[in-house]
Amino acid sequence: MGEAKRRKEILGDQYGQEKQNKFLGLSLPEKPTEQFMKITTRATWIGIGGVAAFWLTVRFLGPSLGWWHVE
């Protein structure tokens, strides 16, 4: 409880309001930044899964279907 009181004294009228982030000179509120991080993290994992599925297809399924023959 002491930490919250100290923070409230330091911030004054700004206490409890959304924090503004600075990114490339743009002021972004906290929520869109968090949403961007969630979306990009999810997209990254989807991309990693896609690459893994593609690799498995090329490595194992491709030769068994006769797409190419490696000697």
PyMOL Python script that loads the backbone (N, CA, C, O; Angstrom):
from pymol import cmd

cmd.read_pdbstr("""\
ATOM      1  N   MET A   1       0.826  -1.194   0.000  1.00  0.00           N
ATOM      2  CA  MET A   1       0.000   0.000   0.000  1.00  0.00           C
ATOM      3  C   MET A   1       0.866   1.252   0.000  1.00  0.00           C
ATOM      4  O   MET A   1       0.467   2.268  -0.570  1.00  0.00           O
ATOM      5  N   GLY A   2       2.011   1.210   0.606  1.00  0.00           N
ATOM      6  CA  GLY A   2       2.888   2.364   0.638  1.00  0.00           C
ATOM      7  C   GLY A   2       3.390   2.739  -0.749  1.00  0.00           C
ATOM      8  O   GLY A   2       3.539   3.920  -1.060  1.00  0.00           O
ATOM      9  N   GLU A   3       3.654   1.730  -1.585  1.00  0.00           N
ATOM     10  CA  GLU A   3       4.138   1.987  -2.945  1.00  0.00           C
ATOM     11  C   GLU A   3       3.089   2.723  -3.765  1.00  0.00           C
ATOM     12  O   GLU A   3       3.421   3.647  -4.508  1.00  0.00           O
ATOM     13  N   ALA A   4       1.836   2.326  -3.641  1.00  0.00           N
ATOM     14  CA  ALA A   4       0.765   2.985  -4.392  1.00  0.00           C
ATOM     15  C   ALA A   4       0.612   4.443  -3.947  1.00  0.00           C
ATOM     16  O   ALA A   4       0.406   5.325  -4.781  1.00  0.00           O
ATOM     17  N   LYS A   5       0.712   4.695  -2.663  1.00  0.00           N
ATOM     18  CA  LYS A   5       0.606   6.076  -2.161  1.00  0.00           C
ATOM     19  C   LYS A   5       1.768   6.925  -2.676  1.00  0.00           C
ATOM     20  O   LYS A   5       1.571   8.074  -3.071  1.00  0.00           O
ATOM     21  N   ARG A   6       2.983   6.360  -2.672  1.00  0.00           N
ATOM     22  CA  ARG A   6       4.141   7.099  -3.151  1.00  0.00           C
ATOM     23  C   ARG A   6       3.976   7.429  -4.633  1.00  0.00           C
ATOM     24  O   ARG A   6       4.260   8.548  -5.059  1.00  0.00           O
ATOM     25  N   ARG A   7       3.513   6.444  -5.425  1.00  0.00           N
ATOM     26  CA  ARG A   7       3.316   6.659  -6.855  1.00  0.00           C
ATOM     27  C   ARG A   7       2.241   7.725  -7.093  1.00  0.00           C
ATOM     28  O   ARG A   7       2.377   8.557  -7.991  1.00  0.00           O
ATOM     29  N   LYS A   8       1.177   7.698  -6.288  1.00  0.00           N
ATOM     30  CA  LYS A   8       0.100   8.675  -6.438  1.00  0.00           C
ATOM     31  C   LYS A   8       0.608  10.084  -6.131  1.00  0.00           C
ATOM     32  O   LYS A   8       0.226  11.045  -6.799  1.00  0.00           O
ATOM     33  N   GLU A   9       1.466  10.203  -5.124  1.00  0.00           N
ATOM     34  CA  GLU A   9       2.026  11.512  -4.794  1.00  0.00           C
ATOM     35  C   GLU A   9       2.927  12.031  -5.912  1.00  0.00           C
ATOM     36  O   GLU A   9       2.910  13.222  -6.225  1.00  0.00           O
ATOM     37  N   ILE A  10       3.709  11.144  -6.511  1.00  0.00           N
ATOM     38  CA  ILE A  10       4.641  11.557  -7.566  1.00  0.00           C
ATOM     39  C   ILE A  10       3.889  11.942  -8.832  1.00  0.00           C
ATOM     40  O   ILE A  10       4.190  12.967  -9.444  1.00  0.00           O
ATOM     41  N   LEU A  11       2.902  11.122  -9.238  1.00  0.00           N
ATOM     42  CA  LEU A  11       2.203  11.364 -10.502  1.00  0.00           C
ATOM     43  C   LEU A  11       1.143  12.456 -10.402  1.00  0.00           C
ATOM     44  O   LEU A  11       0.844  13.114 -11.398  1.00  0.00           O
ATOM     45  N   GLY A  12       0.581  12.654  -9.236  1.00  0.00           N
ATOM     46  CA  GLY A  12      -0.439  13.694  -9.065  1.00  0.00           C
ATOM     47  C   GLY A  12      -1.684  13.422  -9.882  1.00  0.00           C
ATOM     48  O   GLY A  12      -2.320  12.383  -9.703  1.00  0.00           O
ATOM     49  N   ASP A  13      -2.057  14.354 -10.797  1.00  0.00           N
ATOM     50  CA  ASP A  13      -3.275  14.221 -11.597  1.00  0.00           C
ATOM     51  C   ASP A  13      -3.183  13.103 -12.634  1.00  0.00           C
ATOM     52  O   ASP A  13      -4.210  12.612 -13.101  1.00  0.00           O
ATOM     53  N   GLN A  14      -1.992  12.702 -12.992  1.00  0.00           N
ATOM     54  CA  GLN A  14      -1.820  11.660 -14.000  1.00  0.00           C
ATOM     55  C   GLN A  14      -1.980  10.256 -13.427  1.00  0.00           C
ATOM     56  O   GLN A  14      -1.959   9.286 -14.184  1.00  0.00           O
ATOM     57  N   TYR A  15      -2.137  10.123 -12.124  1.00  0.00           N
ATOM     58  CA  TYR A  15      -2.263   8.806 -11.489  1.00  0.00           C
ATOM     59  C   TYR A  15      -3.536   8.106 -11.969  1.00  0.00           C
ATOM     60  O   TYR A  15      -4.621   8.687 -11.931  1.00  0.00           O
ATOM     61  N   GLY A  16      -3.399   6.875 -12.413  1.00  0.00           N
ATOM     62  CA  GLY A  16      -4.537   6.082 -12.860  1.00  0.00           C
ATOM     63  C   GLY A  16      -4.859   6.221 -14.340  1.00  0.00           C
ATOM     64  O   GLY A  16      -5.708   5.492 -14.851  1.00  0.00           O
ATOM     65  N   GLN A  17      -4.203   7.139 -15.038  1.00  0.00           N
ATOM     66  CA  GLN A  17      -4.449   7.301 -16.466  1.00  0.00           C
ATOM     67  C   GLN A  17      -3.527   6.380 -17.248  1.00  0.00           C
ATOM     68  O   GLN A  17      -2.506   5.922 -16.735  1.00  0.00           O
ATOM     69  N   GLU A  18      -3.902   6.110 -18.508  1.00  0.00           N
ATOM     70  CA  GLU A  18      -3.074   5.246 -19.340  1.00  0.00           C
ATOM     71  C   GLU A  18      -1.719   5.893 -19.595  1.00  0.00           C
ATOM     72  O   GLU A  18      -1.611   7.098 -19.823  1.00  0.00           O
ATOM     73  N   LYS A  19      -0.707   5.065 -19.550  1.00  0.00           N
ATOM     74  CA  LYS A  19       0.651   5.514 -19.823  1.00  0.00           C
ATOM     75  C   LYS A  19       0.828   5.652 -21.332  1.00  0.00           C
ATOM     76  O   LYS A  19       0.368   4.796 -22.088  1.00  0.00           O
ATOM     77  N   GLN A  20       1.480   6.707 -21.773  1.00  0.00           N
ATOM     78  CA  GLN A  20       1.756   6.935 -23.193  1.00  0.00           C
ATOM     79  C   GLN A  20       3.159   6.439 -23.514  1.00  0.00           C
ATOM     80  O   GLN A  20       4.117   6.792 -22.826  1.00  0.00           O
ATOM     81  N   ASN A  21       3.283   5.627 -24.552  1.00  0.00           N
ATOM     82  CA  ASN A  21       4.583   5.143 -25.006  1.00  0.00           C
ATOM     83  C   ASN A  21       5.059   5.978 -26.190  1.00  0.00           C
ATOM     84  O   ASN A  21       4.264   6.411 -27.024  1.00  0.00           O
ATOM     85  N   LYS A  22       6.336   6.189 -26.244  1.00  0.00           N
ATOM     86  CA  LYS A  22       6.929   6.900 -27.378  1.00  0.00           C
ATOM     87  C   LYS A  22       7.623   5.876 -28.267  1.00  0.00           C
ATOM     88  O   LYS A  22       8.501   5.143 -27.811  1.00  0.00           O
ATOM     89  N   PHE A  23       7.228   5.827 -29.537  1.00  0.00           N
ATOM     90  CA  PHE A  23       7.826   4.904 -30.499  1.00  0.00           C
ATOM     91  C   PHE A  23       7.983   5.654 -31.809  1.00  0.00           C
ATOM     92  O   PHE A  23       6.996   6.059 -32.422  1.00  0.00           O
ATOM     93  N   LEU A  24       9.202   5.835 -32.231  1.00  0.00           N
ATOM     94  CA  LEU A  24       9.515   6.568 -33.458  1.00  0.00           C
ATOM     95  C   LEU A  24       8.854   7.945 -33.485  1.00  0.00           C
ATOM     96  O   LEU A  24       8.388   8.404 -34.528  1.00  0.00           O
ATOM     97  N   GLY A  25       8.824   8.583 -32.341  1.00  0.00           N
ATOM     98  CA  GLY A  25       8.240   9.904 -32.255  1.00  0.00           C
ATOM     99  C   GLY A  25       6.726   9.918 -32.164  1.00  0.00           C
ATOM    100  O   GLY A  25       6.121  10.987 -32.093  1.00  0.00           O
ATOM    101  N   LEU A  26       6.101   8.736 -32.165  1.00  0.00           N
ATOM    102  CA  LEU A  26       4.648   8.658 -32.059  1.00  0.00           C
ATOM    103  C   LEU A  26       4.267   8.349 -30.625  1.00  0.00           C
ATOM    104  O   LEU A  26       4.935   7.560 -29.956  1.00  0.00           O
ATOM    105  N   SER A  27       3.226   8.952 -30.164  1.00  0.00           N
ATOM    106  CA  SER A  27       2.734   8.693 -28.825  1.00  0.00           C
ATOM    107  C   SER A  27       1.613   7.666 -28.915  1.00  0.00           C
ATOM    108  O   SER A  27       0.549   7.948 -29.466  1.00  0.00           O
ATOM    109  N   LEU A  28       1.850   6.489 -28.381  1.00  0.00           N
ATOM    110  CA  LEU A  28       0.869   5.415 -28.439  1.00  0.00           C
ATOM    111  C   LEU A  28       0.405   5.069 -27.033  1.00  0.00           C
ATOM    112  O   LEU A  28       1.234   4.947 -26.131  1.00  0.00           O
ATOM    113  N   PRO A  29      -0.892   4.907 -26.822  1.00  0.00           N
ATOM    114  CA  PRO A  29      -1.356   4.458 -25.516  1.00  0.00           C
ATOM    115  C   PRO A  29      -0.942   3.000 -25.276  1.00  0.00           C
ATOM    116  O   PRO A  29      -0.572   2.289 -26.210  1.00  0.00           O
ATOM    117  N   GLU A  30      -1.008   2.578 -24.047  1.00  0.00           N
ATOM    118  CA  GLU A  30      -0.539   1.245 -23.656  1.00  0.00           C
ATOM    119  C   GLU A  30      -1.336   0.122 -24.320  1.00  0.00           C
ATOM    120  O   GLU A  30      -0.742  -0.858 -24.771  1.00  0.00           O
ATOM    121  N   LYS A  31      -2.655   0.235 -24.392  1.00  0.00           N
ATOM    122  CA  LYS A  31      -3.494  -0.858 -24.912  1.00  0.00           C
ATOM    123  C   LYS A  31      -3.188  -1.220 -26.367  1.00  0.00           C
ATOM    124  O   LYS A  31      -2.997  -2.404 -26.645  1.00  0.00           O
ATOM    125  N   PRO A  32      -3.128  -0.276 -27.314  1.00  0.00           N
ATOM    126  CA  PRO A  32      -2.788  -0.668 -28.689  1.00  0.00           C
ATOM    127  C   PRO A  32      -1.401  -1.297 -28.791  1.00  0.00           C
ATOM    128  O   PRO A  32      -1.184  -2.178 -29.623  1.00  0.00           O
ATOM    129  N   THR A  33      -0.476  -0.864 -27.967  1.00  0.00           N
ATOM    130  CA  THR A  33       0.866  -1.439 -27.978  1.00  0.00           C
ATOM    131  C   THR A  33       0.810  -2.896 -27.549  1.00  0.00           C
ATOM    132  O   THR A  33       1.447  -3.753 -28.162  1.00  0.00           O
ATOM    133  N   GLU A  34       0.044  -3.180 -26.490  1.00  0.00           N
ATOM    134  CA  GLU A  34      -0.106  -4.559 -26.024  1.00  0.00           C
ATOM    135  C   GLU A  34      -0.794  -5.408 -27.089  1.00  0.00           C
ATOM    136  O   GLU A  34      -0.408  -6.555 -27.311  1.00  0.00           O
ATOM    137  N   GLN A  35      -1.804  -4.854 -27.744  1.00  0.00           N
ATOM    138  CA  GLN A  35      -2.504  -5.592 -28.795  1.00  0.00           C
ATOM    139  C   GLN A  35      -1.557  -5.903 -29.953  1.00  0.00           C
ATOM    140  O   GLN A  35      -1.581  -7.007 -30.496  1.00  0.00           O
ATOM    141  N   PHE A  36      -0.729  -4.938 -30.330  1.00  0.00           N
ATOM    142  CA  PHE A  36       0.240  -5.143 -31.400  1.00  0.00           C
ATOM    143  C   PHE A  36       1.206  -6.267 -31.043  1.00  0.00           C
ATOM    144  O   PHE A  36       1.516  -7.110 -31.885  1.00  0.00           O
ATOM    145  N   MET A  37       1.682  -6.286 -29.803  1.00  0.00           N
ATOM    146  CA  MET A  37       2.602  -7.331 -29.371  1.00  0.00           C
ATOM    147  C   MET A  37       1.934  -8.702 -29.400  1.00  0.00           C
ATOM    148  O   MET A  37       2.558  -9.682 -29.807  1.00  0.00           O
ATOM    149  N   LYS A  38       0.680  -8.784 -28.976  1.00  0.00           N
ATOM    150  CA  LYS A  38      -0.036 -10.062 -28.994  1.00  0.00           C
ATOM    151  C   LYS A  38      -0.226 -10.558 -30.420  1.00  0.00           C
ATOM    152  O   LYS A  38      -0.018 -11.739 -30.700  1.00  0.00           O
ATOM    153  N   ILE A  39      -0.619  -9.668 -31.322  1.00  0.00           N
ATOM    154  CA  ILE A  39      -0.863 -10.052 -32.717  1.00  0.00           C
ATOM    155  C   ILE A  39       0.434 -10.499 -33.391  1.00  0.00           C
ATOM    156  O   ILE A  39       0.456 -11.521 -34.077  1.00  0.00           O
ATOM    157  N   THR A  40       1.512  -9.739 -33.198  1.00  0.00           N
ATOM    158  CA  THR A  40       2.767 -10.101 -33.852  1.00  0.00           C
ATOM    159  C   THR A  40       3.354 -11.382 -33.267  1.00  0.00           C
ATOM    160  O   THR A  40       3.962 -12.166 -33.996  1.00  0.00           O
ATOM    161  N   THR A  41       3.184 -11.608 -31.969  1.00  0.00           N
ATOM    162  CA  THR A  41       3.662 -12.852 -31.363  1.00  0.00           C
ATOM    163  C   THR A  41       2.894 -14.038 -31.916  1.00  0.00           C
ATOM    164  O   THR A  41       3.489 -15.063 -32.249  1.00  0.00           O
ATOM    165  N   ARG A  42       1.579 -13.911 -32.018  1.00  0.00           N
ATOM    166  CA  ARG A  42       0.754 -14.992 -32.564  1.00  0.00           C
ATOM    167  C   ARG A  42       1.119 -15.253 -34.030  1.00  0.00           C
ATOM    168  O   ARG A  42       1.228 -16.406 -34.448  1.00  0.00           O
ATOM    169  N   ALA A  43       1.305 -14.185 -34.804  1.00  0.00           N
ATOM    170  CA  ALA A  43       1.661 -14.342 -36.214  1.00  0.00           C
ATOM    171  C   ALA A  43       3.028 -15.013 -36.367  1.00  0.00           C
ATOM    172  O   ALA A  43       3.234 -15.804 -37.287  1.00  0.00           O
ATOM    173  N   THR A  44       3.945 -14.702 -35.479  1.00  0.00           N
ATOM    174  CA  THR A  44       5.262 -15.328 -35.522  1.00  0.00           C
ATOM    175  C   THR A  44       5.155 -16.826 -35.290  1.00  0.00           C
ATOM    176  O   THR A  44       5.770 -17.611 -36.011  1.00  0.00           O
ATOM    177  N   TRP A  45       4.378 -17.231 -34.290  1.00  0.00           N
ATOM    178  CA  TRP A  45       4.226 -18.666 -34.013  1.00  0.00           C
ATOM    179  C   TRP A  45       3.500 -19.380 -35.151  1.00  0.00           C
ATOM    180  O   TRP A  45       3.817 -20.527 -35.464  1.00  0.00           O
ATOM    181  N   ILE A  46       2.537 -18.716 -35.765  1.00  0.00           N
ATOM    182  CA  ILE A  46       1.860 -19.308 -36.930  1.00  0.00           C
ATOM    183  C   ILE A  46       2.858 -19.492 -38.070  1.00  0.00           C
ATOM    184  O   ILE A  46       2.846 -20.521 -38.746  1.00  0.00           O
ATOM    185  N   GLY A  47       3.720 -18.504 -38.284  1.00  0.00           N
ATOM    186  CA  GLY A  47       4.745 -18.604 -39.318  1.00  0.00           C
ATOM    187  C   GLY A  47       5.730 -19.725 -39.039  1.00  0.00           C
ATOM    188  O   GLY A  47       6.116 -20.452 -39.954  1.00  0.00           O
ATOM    189  N   ILE A  48       6.140 -19.873 -37.793  1.00  0.00           N
ATOM    190  CA  ILE A  48       7.061 -20.955 -37.432  1.00  0.00           C
ATOM    191  C   ILE A  48       6.394 -22.309 -37.681  1.00  0.00           C
ATOM    192  O   ILE A  48       7.026 -23.229 -38.199  1.00  0.00           O
ATOM    193  N   GLY A  49       5.123 -22.427 -37.312  1.00  0.00           N
ATOM    194  CA  GLY A  49       4.392 -23.670 -37.567  1.00  0.00           C
ATOM    195  C   GLY A  49       4.253 -23.948 -39.050  1.00  0.00           C
ATOM    196  O   GLY A  49       4.359 -25.097 -39.478  1.00  0.00           O
ATOM    197  N   GLY A  50       4.017 -22.910 -39.842  1.00  0.00           N
ATOM    198  CA  GLY A  50       3.915 -23.075 -41.294  1.00  0.00           C
ATOM    199  C   GLY A  50       5.218 -23.540 -41.918  1.00  0.00           C
ATOM    200  O   GLY A  50       5.221 -24.402 -42.796  1.00  0.00           O
ATOM    201  N   VAL A  51       6.324 -22.969 -41.465  1.00  0.00           N
ATOM    202  CA  VAL A  51       7.631 -23.382 -41.978  1.00  0.00           C
ATOM    203  C   VAL A  51       7.907 -24.832 -41.595  1.00  0.00           C
ATOM    204  O   VAL A  51       8.415 -25.602 -42.410  1.00  0.00           O
ATOM    205  N   ALA A  52       7.574 -25.211 -40.354  1.00  0.00           N
ATOM    206  CA  ALA A  52       7.785 -26.592 -39.917  1.00  0.00           C
ATOM    207  C   ALA A  52       6.932 -27.560 -40.737  1.00  0.00           C
ATOM    208  O   ALA A  52       7.418 -28.615 -41.143  1.00  0.00           O
ATOM    209  N   ALA A  53       5.671 -27.214 -40.985  1.00  0.00           N
ATOM    210  CA  ALA A  53       4.790 -28.072 -41.783  1.00  0.00           C
ATOM    211  C   ALA A  53       5.312 -28.190 -43.217  1.00  0.00           C
ATOM    212  O   ALA A  53       5.308 -29.277 -43.794  1.00  0.00           O
ATOM    213  N   PHE A  54       5.753 -27.089 -43.778  1.00  0.00           N
ATOM    214  CA  PHE A  54       6.316 -27.110 -45.132  1.00  0.00           C
ATOM    215  C   PHE A  54       7.562 -27.989 -45.185  1.00  0.00           C
ATOM    216  O   PHE A  54       7.729 -28.779 -46.113  1.00  0.00           O
ATOM    217  N   TRP A  55       8.440 -27.849 -44.184  1.00  0.00           N
ATOM    218  CA  TRP A  55       9.660 -28.638 -44.156  1.00  0.00           C
ATOM    219  C   TRP A  55       9.331 -30.128 -44.056  1.00  0.00           C
ATOM    220  O   TRP A  55       9.925 -30.940 -44.765  1.00  0.00           O
ATOM    221  N   LEU A  56       8.388 -30.493 -43.180  1.00  0.00           N
ATOM    222  CA  LEU A  56       8.004 -31.900 -43.054  1.00  0.00           C
ATOM    223  C   LEU A  56       7.430 -32.437 -44.363  1.00  0.00           C
ATOM    224  O   LEU A  56       7.711 -33.571 -44.750  1.00  0.00           O
ATOM    225  N   THR A  57       6.633 -31.627 -45.036  1.00  0.00           N
ATOM    226  CA  THR A  57       6.057 -32.041 -46.317  1.00  0.00           C
ATOM    227  C   THR A  57       7.148 -32.271 -47.350  1.00  0.00           C
ATOM    228  O   THR A  57       7.156 -33.300 -48.025  1.00  0.00           O
ATOM    229  N   VAL A  58       8.052 -31.339 -47.478  1.00  0.00           N
ATOM    230  CA  VAL A  58       9.117 -31.455 -48.473  1.00  0.00           C
ATOM    231  C   VAL A  58      10.057 -32.601 -48.114  1.00  0.00           C
ATOM    232  O   VAL A  58      10.478 -33.358 -48.990  1.00  0.00           O
ATOM    233  N   ARG A  59      10.386 -32.731 -46.837  1.00  0.00           N
ATOM    234  CA  ARG A  59      11.389 -33.720 -46.412  1.00  0.00           C
ATOM    235  C   ARG A  59      10.877 -35.150 -46.489  1.00  0.00           C
ATOM    236  O   ARG A  59      11.593 -36.036 -46.956  1.00  0.00           O
ATOM    237  N   PHE A  60       9.643 -35.391 -46.034  1.00  0.00           N
ATOM    238  CA  PHE A  60       9.151 -36.757 -45.935  1.00  0.00           C
ATOM    239  C   PHE A  60       8.077 -37.113 -46.965  1.00  0.00           C
ATOM    240  O   PHE A  60       8.148 -38.174 -47.584  1.00  0.00           O
ATOM    241  N   LEU A  61       7.113 -36.265 -47.151  1.00  0.00           N
ATOM    242  CA  LEU A  61       6.010 -36.580 -48.053  1.00  0.00           C
ATOM    243  C   LEU A  61       6.416 -36.438 -49.513  1.00  0.00           C
ATOM    244  O   LEU A  61       6.000 -37.238 -50.352  1.00  0.00           O
ATOM    245  N   GLY A  62       7.212 -35.443 -49.820  1.00  0.00           N
ATOM    246  CA  GLY A  62       7.638 -35.206 -51.201  1.00  0.00           C
ATOM    247  C   GLY A  62       8.326 -36.402 -51.836  1.00  0.00           C
ATOM    248  O   GLY A  62       7.895 -36.852 -52.898  1.00  0.00           O
ATOM    249  N   PRO A  63       9.381 -36.934 -51.228  1.00  0.00           N
ATOM    250  CA  PRO A  63      10.052 -38.089 -51.833  1.00  0.00           C
ATOM    251  C   PRO A  63       9.151 -39.326 -51.931  1.00  0.00           C
ATOM    252  O   PRO A  63       9.271 -40.102 -52.879  1.00  0.00           O
ATOM    253  N   SER A  64       8.254 -39.514 -50.959  1.00  0.00           N
ATOM    254  CA  SER A  64       7.388 -40.690 -51.016  1.00  0.00           C
ATOM    255  C   SER A  64       6.360 -40.580 -52.135  1.00  0.00           C
ATOM    256  O   SER A  64       5.866 -41.597 -52.623  1.00  0.00           O
ATOM    257  N   LEU A  65       6.036 -39.371 -52.543  1.00  0.00           N
ATOM    258  CA  LEU A  65       5.102 -39.174 -53.649  1.00  0.00           C
ATOM    259  C   LEU A  65       5.821 -39.113 -54.996  1.00  0.00           C
ATOM    260  O   LEU A  65       5.179 -39.000 -56.040  1.00  0.00           O
ATOM    261  N   GLY A  66       7.119 -39.184 -54.973  1.00  0.00           N
ATOM    262  CA  GLY A  66       7.890 -39.185 -56.201  1.00  0.00           C
ATOM    263  C   GLY A  66       8.069 -37.808 -56.802  1.00  0.00           C
ATOM    264  O   GLY A  66       8.268 -37.688 -58.011  1.00  0.00           O
ATOM    265  N   TRP A  67       8.003 -36.757 -55.982  1.00  0.00           N
ATOM    266  CA  TRP A  67       8.185 -35.405 -56.515  1.00  0.00           C
ATOM    267  C   TRP A  67       9.606 -35.225 -57.030  1.00  0.00           C
ATOM    268  O   TRP A  67       9.822 -34.515 -58.012  1.00  0.00           O
ATOM    269  N   TRP A  68      10.567 -35.854 -56.386  1.00  0.00           N
ATOM    270  CA  TRP A  68      11.942 -35.864 -56.856  1.00  0.00           C
ATOM    271  C   TRP A  68      12.645 -37.030 -56.205  1.00  0.00           C
ATOM    272  O   TRP A  68      12.194 -37.571 -55.195  1.00  0.00           O
ATOM    273  N   HIS A  69      13.731 -37.395 -56.789  1.00  0.00           N
ATOM    274  CA  HIS A  69      14.476 -38.534 -56.277  1.00  0.00           C
ATOM    275  C   HIS A  69      15.876 -38.071 -55.924  1.00  0.00           C
ATOM    276  O   HIS A  69      16.599 -37.544 -56.770  1.00  0.00           O
ATOM    277  N   VAL A  70      16.252 -38.270 -54.675  1.00  0.00           N
ATOM    278  CA  VAL A  70      17.581 -37.864 -54.195  1.00  0.00           C
ATOM    279  C   VAL A  70      18.401 -39.127 -54.024  1.00  0.00           C
ATOM    280  O   VAL A  70      17.980 -40.048 -53.324  1.00  0.00           O
ATOM    281  N   GLU A  71      19.556 -39.184 -54.649  1.00  0.00           N
ATOM    282  CA  GLU A  71      20.418 -40.368 -54.536  1.00  0.00           C
ATOM    283  C   GLU A  71      21.584 -40.112 -53.637  1.00  0.00           C
ATOM    284  O   GLU A  71      22.410 -41.001 -53.430  1.00  0.00           O
TER     285      GLU A  71
END
""", "prot")
cmd.dss("prot")
cmd.show_as("cartoon", "prot")
cmd.util.cbc("prot")
cmd.orient("prot")
